[in-house]
Structures are given as C-alpha cells and as structure tokens.
Amino acid sequence: MRKQRTIQKSIAINGTGLHTGEPCTMTFKPAPVNTGYQFRRIDLESAPAIQADIDHVVDISRGTTIQANGAKVYTVEHVLSALSGLELDNIFIELNGPEPPVIDGSAKPYVDALLEVGLREQDEERHVLEIDKTVTYSDPAREVDIHVLPSDRLRVTFMIDYKNPTLGTQYTALYSLEDEFADNFAPARTFCFLHEVEDLKEHGLIRGGTVDNAIVIVDREIEDSEFSRLKELFGVQDEVTLGNNGILDGKDLRFYNEPVRHKVVDLLGDLALLGMPIKGHIIAARSGHAANVELVKKIKKEYERQLIQEKYQGEKDTRFFFDINAISRILPHRYPFLLVDRILDLEPQKRVSAVKNVTINEHFFQGHFPGKPIMPGVLILEAMGQTGGILLLNTVDNPENKLVYFTGMDNVKFRKTVTPGDQLQLELELIRFRLSLCKMKGKAYVNGEVAAEAELSASVVEQDE
C-alpha cells in the first residue's frame, strides 16, 4: 500500500460558477492525514466546513451539490474528479463563493493547478476499499445500468447512447488513473443539448454557462432569424454559428469521444463522495449524477463496516474489529483513563462489542480497596461510555475530533464485582440519536454474567468547544 498524499503548497484559481454565475476564488490547501476532501465557505461567518461525503449531497439535478453546517457548495464533481483522479487524499478547498469556477467546463484547469504546486506523500498508509463482491444499480426507466466488479485496481468502462447524430453511441475505458487521467480524461468538457440550455437560461439558471465552458450540441433545426437571440442568450460577442459538426459555434472536440470521456470525469467525482478510493471495475451504461450518487449510497451500505475498519484499522485481523492503535485514533482518552482495549465487533449505528482487560496494575487498585481490589463502578460506566463513543462512528462527521459528554444515567445496576484478572466484555446498543444527543443501552459482562448495566445519555461536541 502506498502512503496518503496532499499538495506541497496552496494555489488559487479564479473564475465564475456555472450555475450561480457568481465570481469565486477557490484555493486548494494542504491538509493533514485522514482529512479527506473538505470544502470551506470562507465568505460566510465562521467559515463553515463541508466534508465531501455522500451523506451531505442535497441536490443532483444540475450537478452535485453538498451542504452542511448551514452552507452549500454547488457543482463539486469536477473538483472532486481532479483530486481523486490525481489520487490525492487530503485537501482543504476554500471558496469565497457558493460554486467553484467552471473555467472551461473540464477538470483540466484544476489538475494543472495541482500539478503545478506538486504532490507530496504523508506519513500514513492510504486506505482503499477493495470490492470483493459485485454491486449493481439499475434504473430501467432511464435504461441506466452500473456494475462494480472485483478488480486489482480502479478501472472504468463507460458507454453512452443518445438518439442524436452528433453523439450516437460512444464508448471509452480507463485502466489506470496514474497513466491516463490527467491527459486523456481530465480535459474532456461538460456537454449538453441546445434545448436544455435554452430552457435553463430562460429560467435564470446556468448563469455562468457559455459556449466557452460547455459543448452545446444542436438537437433541433435552427432558423437564421434565431442566431441573434442565441448570441444574446449565450453572451457571445461575435456571431454565433452552427458548426458542421453539430456543435453550437463549431467548437472542435478535444477527443473524438469527448462526451463519454466527460461522463467518466463526472463518475470519478461522484465516486469520491464515498470518502475512500476503491479497487473495482465500474461498468456503466448511460449513467449520470443521479445514478452515480445512488451507486455510491449502495456501495456505502454494502461496505459500511469495511469502510470504517479500513479507515481506522488498516490491516484487518479476523480476531477483532479495532485494536488499541485504532481505538487511540478515535477516542481522545489516554493512560490512565483509556478503558477500552479492543473492539470485537461493530454494526454501524446499531451496536458495538468491546473488551477491557482488568489487571492488578490498574492505578485505581492502589486505593480501591487496598487488600481487596475492586474496579470502581463509575469506571465500568466510563468504559461503557467510551465504547459508546466508538458506536457513534458514521453518525457524526470527523468523530476523531469530537468528545462525548455524559448528560444522564438511568436504570444503573451493579450485579457483580470486577476484580484483577477479569476480562470485562462491554455491549452497547444505540437506542436513539438525534442532532447531537444520543441514548445508549449498555451491559458489562464477566465470564458471561452481567456485572453492570445502564442506560446512558450523552452529548456529542467538538473538541475545541
């Protein structure tokens, strides 16, 4: 496995958003390991952050829009495609507007900027989700099919089939991000049909769209009298023309199959919302943002346990889910107050099982009680609470930056003393989680017998609050 990567230094790009038409300066900045892709709206109070994650997608009608902490960022797919296509892992993306600059409608300007400042390795292994069983998404009404098959690396095979002579049926395949993405796919520009653009323009949408940042395919007859209206609609200074290739203004294609290559760009950007690169062969027919997002949701659901384990544990062991090193990456507790040694099993957002090995070397046995050491009941409850903190993975963003504070304990019962040499097995079940408040039911066992049980209420807060 190779190391995670970020960029050497910051770099900014200026331009106008495709749909909002608002000017924006977007700055890529290096980020620490395990950050992922994080957008920041620095034009808003407190610069709210939005993790590029499938759970934050709020709209896919005209691109992929994400939202969190009261902020939105529109049309993130080309930026995410550039980052994932270059196999970067950790980047801050700061914007002083609601939408990244569209530039020429491709991912190439972002790729060029990132390569200009250079990439650098970080001191942490890269986490990759290995697809070991086929995942399929279909939408028969739209004739969309996507299959993800096991593979030794990320591969993409894509086919589109439009009933339009300019497009028709197109096919492409990507076998290596490192060898092919930057030169053969990133330059492919977004495309649309003239009737779609006219409708959107007349309804005040795609305000930043021009014939310079999209391939506009003519899908109807155009009368000579219409060219002046189209000139005004697209904000073109010179005369608007109908090219012999069926593209408005006669723009030359960068590749003979540029549209389907751009579909791969969009797919890679949407796939980045999984939060982790994959090893798998994606075979897609007629897919768009809606289908891509549904595919990512399906992969996340199928592989949720594996995604969590891969992110924090790395090298898997069939004997347990997390070892002490992974636990230390998630929980802020340290000696002498880290009271969980292993996570045995985890069912995300439902239940967790852990163990605490109780030894005579525990600091609290010096005074509780000398001559007859007994583990304090409050520390058994604390061990339950720490185990419950692991259970909150995937219910909050960046759990390693959160603290879990007890707000209440109900129906607490101590059934059996816990002494040196015992192994405390902790079982926690999530009863309710809403906003930042949660309630869990926990039991602690020794040799199969209940030693303690309780219902725990807690609040999840940022570490710096």
Number of C-alpha atoms within 10 A of each C-alpha: 7 10 14 21 25 26 23 17 15 16 17 15 16 15 18 20 24 27 22 19 19 17 19 21 17 24 20 22 19 20 21 16 19 21 16 23 24 17 27 24 22 17 14 14 7 9 16 16 20 22 21 25 21 19 15 15 19 15 15 17 10 15 18 22 20 23 20 18 9 9 16 22 22 23 24 22 25 30 24 25 27 29 23 23 24 20 17 22 28 22 24 21 24 22 25 18 23 24 26 31 27 28 21 21 23 25 30 24 20 25 22 14 17 24 14 13 14 13 17 14 17 18 10 13 17 22 24 18 20 19 21 13 13 13 18 16 19 17 12 8 6 10 11 16 17 21 17 23 18 18 16 11 17 20 20 20 17 21 18 20 14 11 9 14 12 14 17 10 15 17 15 17 17 19 14 13 18 11 11 14 24 18 12 16 26 26 22 27 26 23 20 14 16 18 14 12 19 15 12 16 17 11 10 11 17 19 19 21 25 18 20 15 17 21 26 23 26 21 18 11 6 11 7 8 8 10 15 12 11 18 17 12 16 18 14 15 8 8 12 20 15 16 14 11 15 18 22 21 22 17 19 11 14 12 14 11 15 22 23 27 28 22 25 26 29 28 25 22 25 31 26 25 29 21 23 20 22 20 18 23 21 23 18 25 18 20 24 19 21 15 22 22 20 15 23 21 18 15 21 17 12 14 17 16 16 17 23 18 19 20 18 20 20 17 11 13 10 6 11 14 24 26 18 14 12 17 23 17 14 19 20 16 15 9 7 9 14 17 21 25 20 22 24 18 16 21 12 18 17 14 21 24 25 26 21 21 15 18 14 14 9 14 12 16 19 13 11 13 12 10 9 11 18 18 19 16 17 9 13 22 23 17 24 31 24 23 28 28 22 25 23 21 17 16 14 14 15 15 21 20 15 19 21 24 15 16 12 11 15 11 9 15 14 16 13 14 15 22 18 16 10 17 17 25 25 29 21 27 19 20 15 13 16 9 9 12 16 20 21 22 21 24 24 29 20 17 10 9 12 18 21 22 23 19 21 24 21 21 17 18 16 12 12 7 6
